């Protein structure tokens, strides 16, 4: 049956992006902004000078359920999806208190675990991300590879019922605050070549895992790191998506990262406009 003009208009209306926040979103934004204003940019400046992390701000937001607001409710999150996490990230940035790890732990790793983790993996890691009590960094970038998985050289080789991880990552965010890192590697095949990507969760205190901080030309408490993996042993239950199953999950994490990058940029832009307007007055 042909679609009538009124039907088409109704479909277009449903498909349109509603830019008017709901009462729930407005309340979420107001509450997050209020918490962050209580800390303020001076708090972040003080931490940067003392070489400390913004743990108190993270914990305060997590205690209200905001750091895992996108995670399904059955795994101790808010169950409100990426739109709400983007709103949280924007308000944090607009208050001058940006938390880089919100882009990584709940957005990237949380999204990957929600879609591709086993029930045991979700119980082990996703619940803590949902509650904001577990922080997991994400490591894909290498000296010669960005998000192009074909250029990744970090290798994961099976040895019996375990795997051995070797390689290097660079410009990895927030490792100083993380409990673990979700590492993108490629399977080392029998002929020595590298195959498809796999994702492995590596605890930060695992033997063979070391890191060096990268000096950065900005003032803030967040850090960037170079990571080294030297014969790091990985149990199979730490592979998200299974052996060779990392390609799809990677993009299910990188897309939320882009959403969060945009929302934080919007928040920073609002802060800049507010300061410029205040100065002009």
C-alpha positions, 0 to 999 in steps of 0.5 A: 500500500502506498504511503500517503503524504500525512504518513510521510510527514509523521515519519519525518517528525518521528525521525527528527532530532529533538533538541529540546531537553526532556525534564529528566535530561534538564534535571540531570544536566542541572545536578551534574553542573551543580556538583562540578561547580562546587569543585570548579576549575581551581580544583583542577588547577590545584590537582595539576600543580600537585600531580594528583588525580581528580578522584574526589570529583569522580567519586562524587559523580559516581555516587549519584550514578552519573559516571555509568549513566549509559550502562544497562541498569541490570549491570548497576548503571543508569540505563539511560544510554549514550545521550545521557552520558554525553550530557554528563560529559558536556556539563562536566566540561562546561564547568571547567572540570573535564574528566578525560576518563569518562570518554574511555571507561564508561563510553568506550569500554563500557559500550564494548562490554555491554555489547560483546562481553559474556555474562561472566565478563559483565559481572566481573567488569561492567558492574564496576563501570556502571557503578563508577567504581571500576575504571578501565583505560583503552589502548589502541594507538601505537607509534605507527598505528592509530585506529587503523587495525591493519597497522597494529603490531602489538601481538597476542600469541596462544600458548596452550590455554593462555595467551602472551601479549607483546608490544607497545602503545602510546598516547594512552589516556588515564592509565594513572587512574585505571584498574585495568586497560583494554588492549587491542592486539593482533593474533600472532599466527603459526607462520609468524604473521599477524592476523585479526584483532583481539581485545584483552583486559590487562590489570595495571599491576600485571607482571610484564606491563610497564608504562612511561608518562608522556610530557604534554604541553597543557595544564591539567591532571590527566596524563598520557602514557606509553605502555609496554607489554613484555611477555604479559600472560593473559587468561582466555576469559580476559578476551572480549569477543574471543580470539580474533573477535575484536574488530567489530567490538573496537568500532562499537567503542570508537563510535561512542568515543567520538560522541563524547569528544563532541560533547566535551568540545561543546562543553568547553566551547560553552565555558569559553563563551561564558568567560568571553562574555563575562570579560566583555561586560 
